[in-house]
Amino acid sequence: MKVKVISILEDNYMYLVIEERGKQAVAVDPAVPHRLLEIVRREGLSLVAVLTTHHHWDHARGNEPLRKELPALKVYGGDDRIEGLTDKVTHNQKLKFGSINVRCLCTPCHTSGDVCFYVWEDECTDDPAVFTGDTMFIGGCGRFFEGSANQMHHNLTQVLGTLPPETKVFCGHECTIKNMKFAVLVEPENIKAKEMLSWARARDDDDKPTVPSTLKDEFDYNPYLRLSEEAVQKFTKKEDPVEVLEVLRKEMDKFKKPKERLPPHAMLALEWGLLRP
């Protein structure tokens, strides 16, 4: 099972899950449909389904154009507000596309109809993957637009957190540097968090994605999965896990990523008045 990571829009990711033997593919949150179809055609694939994590436009806006191009295409998701939805899924529902298996995990909070998709391939030694949309990020979690801290706590600890530790995490946005800066603020002595921040910066310098991580990694540095750690409770001044999570998310909402120093040529342009500060 091959997962193709495709950077789109400002910081979004869409994905192609490819069954290499049968040349079938399943798309996840394909918000730029023409680009997806270019890749599908170039690689000689048959696009058989779309998995949509939630209804927000930057995840779902490509569904209708894709269905116009491919009328038989199935679009799966957990919310009637998803554009182009053909099949509404339920928690723990299983889907199968050739040798690719999908288990739908309802994770309401960011939106009330959020679904994460746990994916693995028959007779394949590759690690399984989970596509988390805006529920879990590398080093972070999504905003509670239509839910509560209690719901997000359940999503992270009882749904996603119980998947195999080797599961690869593919999230909906590239926001790892900001998340890891916040994680280091919360746990200043967390070596794993500092190492991850350094690694993410290097990836950013090379214009490379930071996805995927693994669930095992997330438990090492994602503060929203480390609610019982002394440093995290000290930062939030709370001990109840749900309250700790709620304070963390509120503090993250206010957190501003410190500006990186501009490169020398940009500094020179700024001095010459060619760039606005």
Contacts in CASP RR format, 6 or more apart in sequence:
PFRMAT RR
TARGET T0000
AUTHOR 0000-0000-0000
METHOD contacts of the structure
MODEL  1
MKVKVISILEDNYMYLVIEERGKQAVAVDPAVPHRLLEIVRREGLSLVAV
LTTHHHWDHARGNEPLRKELPALKVYGGDDRIEGLTDKVTHNQKLKFGSI
NVRCLCTPCHTSGDVCFYVWEDECTDDPAVFTGDTMFIGGCGRFFEGSAN
QMHHNLTQVLGTLPPETKVFCGHECTIKNMKFAVLVEPENIKAKEMLSWA
RARDDDDKPTVPSTLKDEFDYNPYLRLSEEAVQKFTKKEDPVEVLEVLRK
EMDKFKKPKERLPPHAMLALEWGLLRP
1 17 0 8 1.000
1 18 0 8 1.000
1 19 0 8 1.000
1 20 0 8 1.000
1 100 0 8 1.000
1 119 0 8 1.000
1 120 0 8 1.000
1 121 0 8 1.000
1 124 0 8 1.000
1 126 0 8 1.000
1 129 0 8 1.000
2 17 0 8 1.000
2 18 0 8 1.000
2 20 0 8 1.000
3 15 0 8 1.000
3 16 0 8 1.000
3 17 0 8 1.000
3 18 0 8 1.000
3 129 0 8 1.000
3 168 0 8 1.000
3 170 0 8 1.000
3 212 0 8 1.000
4 15 0 8 1.000
4 16 0 8 1.000
4 18 0 8 1.000
4 39 0 8 1.000
5 13 0 8 1.000
5 15 0 8 1.000
5 170 0 8 1.000
5 209 0 8 1.000
5 211 0 8 1.000
6 13 0 8 1.000
6 14 0 8 1.000
6 15 0 8 1.000
6 16 0 8 1.000
6 32 0 8 1.000
6 35 0 8 1.000
6 36 0 8 1.000
6 39 0 8 1.000
7 13 0 8 1.000
7 174 0 8 1.000
7 209 0 8 1.000
8 14 0 8 1.000
8 31 0 8 1.000
8 32 0 8 1.000
8 35 0 8 1.000
9 31 0 8 1.000
9 32 0 8 1.000
9 58 0 8 1.000
11 173 0 8 1.000
11 174 0 8 1.000
11 175 0 8 1.000
12 29 0 8 1.000
12 31 0 8 1.000
12 58 0 8 1.000
12 59 0 8 1.000
12 172 0 8 1.000
12 173 0 8 1.000
12 174 0 8 1.000
13 29 0 8 1.000
13 170 0 8 1.000
13 171 0 8 1.000
13 172 0 8 1.000
13 173 0 8 1.000
13 174 0 8 1.000
13 209 0 8 1.000
13 211 0 8 1.000
14 27 0 8 1.000
14 28 0 8 1.000
14 29 0 8 1.000
14 30 0 8 1.000
14 31 0 8 1.000
14 32 0 8 1.000
14 36 0 8 1.000
15 27 0 8 1.000
15 28 0 8 1.000
15 29 0 8 1.000
15 131 0 8 1.000
15 170 0 8 1.000
16 25 0 8 1.000
16 26 0 8 1.000
16 27 0 8 1.000
16 28 0 8 1.000
16 36 0 8 1.000
16 39 0 8 1.000
16 40 0 8 1.000
16 45 0 8 1.000
17 25 0 8 1.000
17 26 0 8 1.000
17 27 0 8 1.000
17 28 0 8 1.000
17 100 0 8 1.000
17 119 0 8 1.000
17 129 0 8 1.000
18 24 0 8 1.000
18 25 0 8 1.000
18 43 0 8 1.000
18 45 0 8 1.000
19 25 0 8 1.000
19 97 0 8 1.000
19 98 0 8 1.000
19 99 0 8 1.000
19 100 0 8 1.000
19 121 0 8 1.000
21 99 0 8 1.000
22 98 0 8 1.000
22 99 0 8 1.000
23 43 0 8 1.000
23 44 0 8 1.000
23 45 0 8 1.000
23 46 0 8 1.000
24 45 0 8 1.000
24 46 0 8 1.000
24 48 0 8 1.000
24 97 0 8 1.000
24 98 0 8 1.000
24 100 0 8 1.000
25 40 0 8 1.000
25 45 0 8 1.000
25 46 0 8 1.000
25 47 0 8 1.000
25 48 0 8 1.000
26 47 0 8 1.000
26 48 0 8 1.000
26 49 0 8 1.000
26 50 0 8 1.000
26 51 0 8 1.000
26 97 0 8 1.000
26 100 0 8 1.000
26 102 0 8 1.000
26 119 0 8 1.000
27 36 0 8 1.000
27 47 0 8 1.000
27 49 0 8 1.000
27 50 0 8 1.000
27 51 0 8 1.000
27 66 0 8 1.000
28 50 0 8 1.000
28 51 0 8 1.000
28 52 0 8 1.000
28 53 0 8 1.000
28 117 0 8 1.000
28 131 0 8 1.000
28 170 0 8 1.000
29 51 0 8 1.000
29 52 0 8 1.000
29 53 0 8 1.000
29 59 0 8 1.000
29 60 0 8 1.000
29 131 0 8 1.000
29 133 0 8 1.000
29 172 0 8 1.000
30 36 0 8 1.000
30 50 0 8 1.000
30 62 0 8 1.000
30 63 0 8 1.000
30 66 0 8 1.000
31 57 0 8 1.000
31 58 0 8 1.000
31 59 0 8 1.000
31 60 0 8 1.000
31 61 0 8 1.000
31 62 0 8 1.000
32 62 0 8 1.000
33 62 0 8 1.000
33 65 0 8 1.000
33 66 0 8 1.000
33 69 0 8 1.000
34 65 0 8 1.000
36 47 0 8 1.000
36 66 0 8 1.000
37 47 0 8 1.000
37 66 0 8 1.000
37 69 0 8 1.000
39 45 0 8 1.000
40 46 0 8 1.000
40 47 0 8 1.000
47 66 0 8 1.000
47 70 0 8 1.000
47 73 0 8 1.000
48 73 0 8 1.000
48 74 0 8 1.000
48 97 0 8 1.000
49 73 0 8 1.000
49 74 0 8 1.000
49 75 0 8 1.000
49 76 0 8 1.000
49 95 0 8 1.000
49 97 0 8 1.000
50 63 0 8 1.000
50 66 0 8 1.000
50 73 0 8 1.000
50 74 0 8 1.000
50 75 0 8 1.000
50 76 0 8 1.000
51 76 0 8 1.000
51 77 0 8 1.000
51 102 0 8 1.000
51 115 0 8 1.000
51 117 0 8 1.000
51 131 0 8 1.000
52 59 0 8 1.000
52 60 0 8 1.000
52 63 0 8 1.000
52 75 0 8 1.000
52 76 0 8 1.000
52 77 0 8 1.000
52 78 0 8 1.000
52 82 0 8 1.000
52 85 0 8 1.000
52 115 0 8 1.000
53 59 0 8 1.000
53 77 0 8 1.000
53 114 0 8 1.000
53 115 0 8 1.000
53 116 0 8 1.000
53 117 0 8 1.000
53 131 0 8 1.000
53 132 0 8 1.000
53 133 0 8 1.000
53 134 0 8 1.000
53 135 0 8 1.000
53 172 0 8 1.000
54 60 0 8 1.000
54 79 0 8 1.000
54 82 0 8 1.000
54 110 0 8 1.000
54 111 0 8 1.000
54 113 0 8 1.000
54 114 0 8 1.000
54 115 0 8 1.000
54 133 0 8 1.000
54 134 0 8 1.000
55 79 0 8 1.000
55 81 0 8 1.000
55 82 0 8 1.000
55 83 0 8 1.000
55 111 0 8 1.000
55 113 0 8 1.000
56 111 0 8 1.000
56 134 0 8 1.000
59 133 0 8 1.000
59 134 0 8 1.000
59 172 0 8 1.000
60 82 0 8 1.000
60 83 0 8 1.000
60 84 0 8 1.000
61 83 0 8 1.000
62 83 0 8 1.000
63 75 0 8 1.000
63 82 0 8 1.000
63 83 0 8 1.000
63 84 0 8 1.000
63 85 0 8 1.000
64 83 0 8 1.000
64 84 0 8 1.000
66 73 0 8 1.000
66 75 0 8 1.000
67 73 0 8 1.000
67 75 0 8 1.000
67 84 0 8 1.000
67 86 0 8 1.000
73 86 0 8 1.000
74 86 0 8 1.000
74 87 0 8 1.000
75 82 0 8 1.000
75 84 0 8 1.000
75 85 0 8 1.000
75 86 0 8 1.000
75 87 0 8 1.000
76 85 0 8 1.000
76 86 0 8 1.000
76 87 0 8 1.000
76 88 0 8 1.000
76 89 0 8 1.000
76 95 0 8 1.000
76 102 0 8 1.000
76 104 0 8 1.000
77 85 0 8 1.000
77 87 0 8 1.000
77 88 0 8 1.000
77 89 0 8 1.000
77 104 0 8 1.000
77 115 0 8 1.000
78 85 0 8 1.000
78 88 0 8 1.000
78 89 0 8 1.000
78 90 0 8 1.000
78 104 0 8 1.000
78 106 0 8 1.000
78 113 0 8 1.000
78 114 0 8 1.000
78 115 0 8 1.000
79 85 0 8 1.000
79 88 0 8 1.000
79 111 0 8 1.000
79 112 0 8 1.000
79 113 0 8 1.000
79 114 0 8 1.000
79 115 0 8 1.000
80 88 0 8 1.000
89 95 0 8 1.000
89 104 0 8 1.000
89 106 0 8 1.000
89 115 0 8 1.000
90 104 0 8 1.000
90 106 0 8 1.000
91 104 0 8 1.000
91 105 0 8 1.000
91 106 0 8 1.000
92 103 0 8 1.000
92 104 0 8 1.000
92 105 0 8 1.000
93 103 0 8 1.000
93 104 0 8 1.000
94 101 0 8 1.000
94 102 0 8 1.000
94 103 0 8 1.000
94 104 0 8 1.000
95 101 0 8 1.000
95 102 0 8 1.000
95 103 0 8 1.000
95 104 0 8 1.000
96 102 0 8 1.000
99 121 0 8 1.000
99 122 0 8 1.000
99 123 0 8 1.000
99 124 0 8 1.000
100 119 0 8 1.000
100 120 0 8 1.000
100 121 0 8 1.000
101 119 0 8 1.000
101 120 0 8 1.000
101 121 0 8 1.000
101 122 0 8 1.000
102 117 0 8 1.000
102 118 0 8 1.000
102 119 0 8 1.000
103 117 0 8 1.000
103 118 0 8 1.000
103 119 0 8 1.000
104 115 0 8 1.000
104 116 0 8 1.000
104 117 0 8 1.000
105 115 0 8 1.000
105 116 0 8 1.000
105 117 0 8 1.000
105 118 0 8 1.000
105 130 0 8 1.000
105 159 0 8 1.000
105 160 0 8 1.000
106 113 0 8 1.000
106 114 0 8 1.000
106 115 0 8 1.000
106 159 0 8 1.000
107 114 0 8 1.000
107 115 0 8 1.000
107 116 0 8 1.000
107 132 0 8 1.000
107 135 0 8 1.000
107 155 0 8 1.000
107 159 0 8 1.000
107 160 0 8 1.000
108 114 0 8 1.000
108 146 0 8 1.000
108 147 0 8 1.000
108 151 0 8 1.000
108 155 0 8 1.000
109 135 0 8 1.000
109 142 0 8 1.000
109 144 0 8 1.000
109 145 0 8 1.000
109 146 0 8 1.000
109 147 0 8 1.000
109 148 0 8 1.000
109 151 0 8 1.000
109 152 0 8 1.000
109 155 0 8 1.000
110 134 0 8 1.000
110 135 0 8 1.000
110 142 0 8 1.000
110 143 0 8 1.000
110 144 0 8 1.000
110 145 0 8 1.000
110 146 0 8 1.000
110 147 0 8 1.000
111 145 0 8 1.000
111 146 0 8 1.000
112 146 0 8 1.000
112 147 0 8 1.000
113 146 0 8 1.000
114 133 0 8 1.000
114 134 0 8 1.000
114 135 0 8 1.000
116 130 0 8 1.000
116 131 0 8 1.000
116 132 0 8 1.000
116 133 0 8 1.000
116 135 0 8 1.000
116 136 0 8 1.000
116 155 0 8 1.000
116 159 0 8 1.000
116 160 0 8 1.000
117 130 0 8 1.000
117 131 0 8 1.000
118 128 0 8 1.000
118 129 0 8 1.000
118 130 0 8 1.000
118 163 0 8 1.000
118 167 0 8 1.000
119 128 0 8 1.000
119 129 0 8 1.000
119 130 0 8 1.000
119 131 0 8 1.000
120 126 0 8 1.000
120 128 0 8 1.000
120 129 0 8 1.000
127 164 0 8 1.000
127 166 0 8 1.000
127 167 0 8 1.000
127 168 0 8 1.000
127 214 0 8 1.000
128 163 0 8 1.000
128 164 0 8 1.000
128 166 0 8 1.000
128 167 0 8 1.000
128 168 0 8 1.000
129 167 0 8 1.000
129 168 0 8 1.000
129 169 0 8 1.000
129 170 0 8 1.000
129 212 0 8 1.000
130 160 0 8 1.000
130 163 0 8 1.000
130 167 0 8 1.000
130 168 0 8 1.000
130 169 0 8 1.000
130 170 0 8 1.000
130 215 0 8 1.000
131 170 0 8 1.000
131 171 0 8 1.000
131 172 0 8 1.000
132 160 0 8 1.000
132 169 0 8 1.000
132 170 0 8 1.000
132 171 0 8 1.000
132 172 0 8 1.000
133 171 0 8 1.000
133 172 0 8 1.000
133 173 0 8 1.000
134 142 0 8 1.000
134 143 0 8 1.000
134 171 0 8 1.000
134 172 0 8 1.000
134 173 0 8 1.000
135 141 0 8 1.000
135 142 0 8 1.000
135 152 0 8 1.000
135 155 0 8 1.000
135 156 0 8 1.000
135 160 0 8 1.000
136 142 0 8 1.000
136 155 0 8 1.000
136 156 0 8 1.000
136 160 0 8 1.000
136 169 0 8 1.000
136 171 0 8 1.000
136 218 0 8 1.000
136 222 0 8 1.000
136 224 0 8 1.000
137 171 0 8 1.000
137 172 0 8 1.000
137 173 0 8 1.000
137 175 0 8 1.000
137 176 0 8 1.000
137 179 0 8 1.000
138 169 0 8 1.000
138 171 0 8 1.000
138 175 0 8 1.000
138 176 0 8 1.000
138 179 0 8 1.000
138 180 0 8 1.000
138 200 0 8 1.000
138 210 0 8 1.000
138 211 0 8 1.000
138 213 0 8 1.000
138 218 0 8 1.000
138 222 0 8 1.000
139 176 0 8 1.000
139 179 0 8 1.000
139 180 0 8 1.000
139 183 0 8 1.000
139 196 0 8 1.000
139 213 0 8 1.000
139 218 0 8 1.000
139 221 0 8 1.000
139 222 0 8 1.000
139 223 0 8 1.000
139 224 0 8 1.000
140 175 0 8 1.000
140 179 0 8 1.000
140 182 0 8 1.000
140 183 0 8 1.000
140 222 0 8 1.000
140 223 0 8 1.000
140 224 0 8 1.000
140 252 0 8 1.000
141 152 0 8 1.000
141 156 0 8 1.000
141 222 0 8 1.000
141 224 0 8 1.000
141 249 0 8 1.000
142 152 0 8 1.000
142 249 0 8 1.000
143 249 0 8 1.000
143 253 0 8 1.000
144 151 0 8 1.000
144 152 0 8 1.000
144 249 0 8 1.000
149 242 0 8 1.000
149 243 0 8 1.000
149 245 0 8 1.000
149 246 0 8 1.000
149 249 0 8 1.000
150 242 0 8 1.000
152 224 0 8 1.000
152 245 0 8 1.000
152 249 0 8 1.000
153 227 0 8 1.000
153 241 0 8 1.000
153 242 0 8 1.000
153 245 0 8 1.000
156 224 0 8 1.000
156 225 0 8 1.000
156 245 0 8 1.000
157 225 0 8 1.000
157 241 0 8 1.000
160 215 0 8 1.000
161 215 0 8 1.000
161 225 0 8 1.000
163 215 0 8 1.000
164 215 0 8 1.000
165 214 0 8 1.000
165 215 0 8 1.000
165 216 0 8 1.000
165 219 0 8 1.000
166 214 0 8 1.000
166 215 0 8 1.000
166 216 0 8 1.000
167 214 0 8 1.000
167 215 0 8 1.000
168 212 0 8 1.000
168 213 0 8 1.000
168 214 0 8 1.000
169 211 0 8 1.000
169 212 0 8 1.000
169 213 0 8 1.000
169 214 0 8 1.000
169 215 0 8 1.000
169 217 0 8 1.000
169 218 0 8 1.000
170 211 0 8 1.000
170 212 0 8 1.000
171 211 0 8 1.000
174 209 0 8 1.000
174 210 0 8 1.000
174 211 0 8 1.000
176 196 0 8 1.000
176 200 0 8 1.000
176 203 0 8 1.000
176 210 0 8 1.000
177 197 0 8 1.000
177 200 0 8 1.000
177 201 0 8 1.000
177 204 0 8 1.000
177 257 0 8 1.000
178 255 0 8 1.000
178 257 0 8 1.000
179 222 0 8 1.000
180 193 0 8 1.000
180 196 0 8 1.000
180 197 0 8 1.000
180 200 0 8 1.000
180 221 0 8 1.000
181 197 0 8 1.000
181 255 0 8 1.000
181 257 0 8 1.000
181 258 0 8 1.000
182 223 0 8 1.000
182 251 0 8 1.000
182 252 0 8 1.000
182 255 0 8 1.000
183 190 0 8 1.000
183 193 0 8 1.000
183 196 0 8 1.000
183 197 0 8 1.000
183 221 0 8 1.000
183 222 0 8 1.000
183 223 0 8 1.000
184 190 0 8 1.000
184 193 0 8 1.000
184 194 0 8 1.000
184 197 0 8 1.000
185 235 0 8 1.000
185 255 0 8 1.000
186 223 0 8 1.000
186 231 0 8 1.000
186 232 0 8 1.000
186 235 0 8 1.000
186 248 0 8 1.000
187 193 0 8 1.000
187 221 0 8 1.000
187 223 0 8 1.000
187 226 0 8 1.000
187 229 0 8 1.000
187 231 0 8 1.000
187 232 0 8 1.000
187 235 0 8 1.000
188 231 0 8 1.000
189 231 0 8 1.000
190 221 0 8 1.000
190 231 0 8 1.000
192 217 0 8 1.000
192 220 0 8 1.000
192 221 0 8 1.000
193 220 0 8 1.000
193 221 0 8 1.000
196 217 0 8 1.000
196 221 0 8 1.000
199 210 0 8 1.000
200 210 0 8 1.000
203 209 0 8 1.000
203 210 0 8 1.000
204 210 0 8 1.000
218 225 0 8 1.000
219 225 0 8 1.000
219 226 0 8 1.000
223 229 0 8 1.000
223 232 0 8 1.000
223 248 0 8 1.000
224 245 0 8 1.000
224 248 0 8 1.000
224 249 0 8 1.000
226 232 0 8 1.000
227 233 0 8 1.000
227 241 0 8 1.000
227 244 0 8 1.000
227 245 0 8 1.000
228 241 0 8 1.000
232 244 0 8 1.000
232 248 0 8 1.000
233 239 0 8 1.000
233 244 0 8 1.000
235 248 0 8 1.000
235 251 0 8 1.000
236 243 0 8 1.000
236 244 0 8 1.000
236 247 0 8 1.000
236 248 0 8 1.000
236 251 0 8 1.000
237 247 0 8 1.000
238 244 0 8 1.000
238 246 0 8 1.000
238 247 0 8 1.000
262 270 0 8 1.000
266 275 0 8 1.000
269 275 0 8 1.000
270 277 0 8 1.000
END
